[in-house]
Amino acid sequence: MSSNQRGPTLVAPSYGVTWGGLPMFAKRAMTVGVATLVAAGVAGPASAATTAQPSSADLVSVIVRELDGAGNAPERAIEGYGGEVGRALDIINAFTAEVPVDRLDALRAVPGVESVTEDAGLELSSVDVEEQAAQAGSLYTIANEVTGASDMWDAGYTGRGVDVAVIDSGIVPVDGFQTRGKVVYGPDLTLESNSPAKNKDTYGHGTHMAGIIAGRDSSASTLSGNSSDFVGMAPDARIVSIKVADSKGQTDVSQAIAAIDWVVHNRNKNGMNIRVMNMSFGTDGVQDYLLDPLAYAAEQAWHKGIVVVVAVGNEGFGTGKVNNPAYDPYLLAVGSATTNGTATTEDDVVSPFSNDGDGTRNPDLLAPGAGVVSLRSAGSNLDTTYPAARVGERFFRGSGTSQAAAVVSGAAALLISQRPSLTPDQVKALLMQSASLLPNAEASGQGSGLLNLTSAKDAPTPAADKVKQSHKVSTGVGSLEASRGSVHVTVGGRTVRGEVDVRGRSFDARTWAAGMRNQANWNGMTWSGMTWSGMTWSGMTWSGMTWSGMTWSGMTWSGMTWSGMTWSGMTWSGMTWSGMTWSGMTWSGGEWA
């Protein structure tokens, strides 16, 4: 995409970041090269693999994934079996090969081999991707034609080294997230945490969002212009998944703020570098952001150095307000644009479902959010409820400010990989100052305009003191009930209302706010006195405990069971949530069709 299509190009010094040591492609090239010499008898000691009798069986195409430190043993074994080593698949520490069909089991037993998978399905998958890539809402179109993400990739900035926290409904390990280390699972703060659904996306929303942000097919060796593989906005960023939404896509505010609190507390622990947080959800609460606990939690993340990207909501143009917590002026509030998949803004409009503002607090920025095609959680709630939204076997199409927010989260990761020292205020300023105004849209709906990474890439870094935001700072000491707005969780016929968390415990906003500010609320898997022991809520047991006359005992909340639920063959099957009645926080995913 040329710079004059999305705004002026500004010249600035180049920035960069390194991640790790010797590039994987260089390691693989050396390994394969040595293997070839060994097979020819030029280098290396003899081994069982090199002296094995060749097979006369038919050759099959396979993908061989190696363990760290495997050396040349897998390649030597293949040569010894009469096979042939193919091309490197650096992104998954693997390579292709042709291997006699009767030697597959022997190859799987070779030291250093993690897995051997027949390659028969890859061609069909490629066709699936290419068919969706031509659509206006595909990530291929969004990245290469609309937002300029591919210009960042071409300059070497792919999100590498940046972790993006996704507070949502979990992630299933479909292709796009199968590279080792691509997804880090934080706590599962739902009632599914002690079931086979732990951390997995039974709703279908989180997988879709994470795919937009940082999905990358294992076979994707190239990025720009690649229509044969699925590639998200920041394909080399890492996802940190914190699950707060159940199979119905609903949760309570107390779960959401516990998740944000965890992200802030752990942002730099255990090798993580969480610089962006995606929140594609909100409530209709109108409590002043200066008091609201949800807004306070998100704002604290911002002040601690995390770019917080929030969807403005899907009630539609004319609403005159953005949702909570997007109404906190510190955060990056994102609305949706319908771009028609073109590189010009002349035919772009604010999506009719996207909330506008009141003139004081408007969306900061727009991004493509109409008909966005991303990864599918097969058999999930959304997938089974909206089968017409499926695109081929791997993908799912949805519209909403959720999708737009995910696009911007990926964009933020790209800018941070380009300029690692950026503050959240600088990222926000860069994205807003480089955005392209839509000529046919009102300011209250579009804010600064449409995301334009072609312009942002070359824009000079704004001075931190010039763009530092100086809004009044939230205290978080207001009402948890007011933060919910009209949205409440119902458990076993009892609705969670008032100043209590989802478990029915009293919530002291002042004590919690001070604890978050001082990063003292999380201790292992205990948050503000509530324990998720081993990523579960104390084994899901509250035997003998009553709340408002309701007994919670064992793994049953008024008859809720997880009977017959399995995750098999990359799809949910036989999933039963009998007796479960949940209503709660809404997710900004407008429509699935």
Helices and strands as residue ranges (DSSP letters): G 3-5, H 24-39, H 48-51, E 59-66, H 73-80, E 84-89, G 90-92, E 94-100, G 101-103, H 104-108, E 113-118, H 122-133, H 139-141, I 142-146, H 149-154, E 163-168, E 183-188, H 205-214, E 238-243, H 253-266, E 274-279, E 281-282, H 293-303, E 307-311, E 332-338, E 349-350, E 365-368, E 372-375, H 381-385, G 387-389, E 390-391, E 395-398, H 401-418, H 424-433, H 443-446, H 453-458, H 464-467, H 480-484, E 490-491, E 494-495, H 509-517, E 522-523, E 526-527, E 530-531, G 533-535, G 538-540, E 545-547, E 550-552, E 566-568, E 571-573, E 586-587
